[in-house]
Amino acid sequence: MPGANVAPPTSVPLFPSAESLALLERDQVRYAIFHVKDYKGAQLPLLLERLETFSTYLQRVYVDDQMMLYEITGYPEQPPR
């Protein structure tokens, strides 16, 4: 990931979502890292569901029992304003 933009976790709304991907596109962020231990109870299954929902735009790079690394490979089209 040398030279790649990585967003601090507090700067992005619930990820992945259309809103968060729009912010990351604006900032040219290319990678998302998830530390599995930070997801308690139902949070991890909900994250996995969102990752599946937005899988068109995310490529799994690495996953183990401690972390998940995804490359953002595209962005949903923004609705007309």
C-alpha positions in Angstrom: 0.0 0.0 0.0 2.9 2.5 -0.3 1.6 5.8 -1.4 -2.0 4.7 -1.1 -4.6 6.9 0.7 -6.1 5.3 3.7 -8.9 7.1 5.6 -8.9 7.4 9.3 -11.8 5.4 10.7 -13.6 8.3 12.4 -13.7 10.3 9.1 -16.0 8.0 7.2 -19.6 7.1 7.9 -20.7 3.5 8.1 -18.6 1.6 5.6 -19.3 0.4 3.1 -22.3 2.5 2.0 -23.0 4.7 -1.0 -22.3 7.8 1.2 -19.0 6.5 2.5 -17.8 5.4 -1.0 -18.6 8.9 -2.3 -16.5 10.5 0.4 -13.6 8.0 -0.3 -13.8 8.6 -4.0 -13.5 12.3 -3.4 -10.4 11.7 -1.3 -9.0 9.1 -3.6 -8.9 6.4 -0.9 -8.0 3.0 -2.3 -7.9 0.6 0.7 -10.1 -0.2 3.7 -8.7 -2.2 6.6 -11.0 -3.8 9.2 -9.7 -5.1 12.5 -11.9 -8.0 13.3 -11.6 -7.7 17.1 -13.2 -4.2 16.9 -16.5 -5.7 15.8 -18.6 -7.0 18.7 -21.7 -9.1 18.7 -23.8 -8.5 15.6 -21.5 -5.9 14.2 -19.2 -8.4 12.3 -22.1 -10.2 10.5 -23.5 -6.8 9.5 -20.2 -5.7 8.2 -19.8 -8.9 6.2 -23.3 -8.3 4.8 -22.4 -4.7 3.7 -19.2 -6.0 2.1 -21.2 -8.5 0.1 -23.7 -5.8 -0.9 -21.0 -3.5 -2.2 -18.7 -6.3 -3.6 -18.9 -4.8 -7.0 -16.7 -2.0 -5.8 -14.5 -3.9 -3.3 -11.8 -6.5 -4.0 -10.7 -8.6 -1.1 -6.9 -8.4 -0.8 -6.2 -10.3 2.5 -8.3 -11.8 5.2 -7.3 -13.7 8.4 -8.8 -14.1 11.9 -7.4 -10.6 12.9 -7.9 -8.3 9.9 -9.5 -7.8 6.5 -8.0 -5.7 3.8 -10.0 -4.6 0.8 -9.1 -2.5 -2.2 -11.7 -0.1 -3.4 -11.9 -0.8 -7.1 -14.9 1.4 -8.1 -17.6 3.6 -6.9 -21.4 3.6 -7.4 -22.8 6.3 -9.6 -24.1 9.2 -7.7 -27.8 9.9 -8.1 -28.7 13.2 -9.9 -29.1 16.2 -7.6 
